[in-house]
Amino acid sequence: MPAKPQSERSVTRTYRTAIKLGDDFITIEETITLPIDADDQMVQQAVDLGWRIFRSQREAVEQQIAHIREQYAPATAITVRDPDAPASERQRNFIAALQQALGWSGEQLASFAQQHGYDLVSLNKGQASAFIDELKRLSDEHQRVVIAEERARYANQPITDKQRNAIASLARDLALDPDAEAQRRFQAPVAQLTNEQAATLISEWQMAQRTRDSRRSG
């Protein structure tokens, strides 16, 4: 198969989650795609704001979940139909989705099930529903830990050379004094900014740049 033209190639980041609604199971994805021929500022924003992108995706997914739950709005308490019947294909697919979200192997999933008194082979609907609740609780906690660790690791890193170059370029374009603006915004010169502070400054200036260009073109 011939390679895609450079303008059509891209890099994609996907955030995936799964929710349970009664006996139904829904998987939701949010994807952000960056052209592979993006300029340095676009790449810098995508790389340096990785955790913020992830957080934004997570918040967007949570909003979708809240909307879906509002639409579902069951009038009575959720019950599992035919709890003694064999686990449904949807339930097993949902378990597989949660296993993937946790990054577990089949052996890890089986071990966790055994520890909690479940036989994956003979699961009935009632057991599968309870097992899914256990996995979902663990998955949610795992996601919170991952986000917290990613944010802490990202926030405490010093400004990078690429960020300094991006700030200098944007400052020239916007006719700004970078150190004065950084001092006003974060009480520190550009050289002493953290990775997160630099990323925030770049994002704000890029927005100002787009707003200016939009007004000029209008």
Summary of the structure (lengths in Angstrom):
residues: 218
radius of gyration: 23.3
end to end distance: 42.6
largest distance: 70.4
contacts: 581
relative contact order: 0.12
helix: 64%
strand: 13%
